[in-house]
Amino acid sequence: MPFPATCPHCRREQPVEFADSLIHDLKCPHCGGRFCLFVRKHKFEVLFDLGTQALLGGYAREAVASFAAALERFFEFYVRAATLERAAATGQEFGAAETLLDRTWRHVASQSERQVGMFALAYLLREGREPEFLGSQALGADFRNRVIHRGYLPPRTEVEAYAARVFALIDRLLGELGEGAGHAELAQERAFAAHLANLPDVVVAVFEEHPGMFRARRFGGAGLEGLGPAKSARRPAAPPPTRLNDAQVFGQALRERAPLLDRLKSR
Ligand SMILES: [Zn+2]
């Protein structure tokens, strides 16, 4: 699903497809100017937002694959954040810790069950308790498999219930991670900085933060804003803890944030 990007040279918009790296090397079709667009967002956020857009657009079945992928990528995000946080606490150099993490992740990258195993241990080590929410019932794994692998055509209500469950779990774990999420964000900033360092002078760097269904807990002021024209929109702060059920939490987020997703649609 493309999003509109504004050319920093002529201010005209063009549709851009999300790149897997969230780094987009672009050439404006209107003026020919070159620019590089860095989107400060994580894969799990992009995937969940794509799922939400599909759900709201009437593509309930297609939405399930995006929500399921969002949860898997969130588990990876958690492992990265927790591991880099731990490395920082023990005085390990960030780059060295990240290299070790990348090399370790390669052993689990192609099998999601292995990744869930990594996540379970990361959660235990960080929180000191069992990740009781990992039961397949709680994760909606049976529903996901019926839809994705057996062609089940789910009614929208079932997809909404699944999305609500995934949303509530990610939202809760992001809350528990708190400042710890900043370590995974720093890894993204470093990847952006490495790409930026190799850009020729004619290429203008543009940094964007897109609104989405999840709040971001970004490193305050530790970004690269000073290095290029920034278009930063801070996302709303965390709401106070409530005792809503999953569907209510998701419904509330949909009302508040889905209109923001609309702005991301390419015109
Ligand atoms: Zn242009």
Residues whose N, C-alpha, C, O or C-beta is under 5 A from the ligand:
A	BS01	ZN	C7 H9 C10 C28 H30 C31 G32 G33
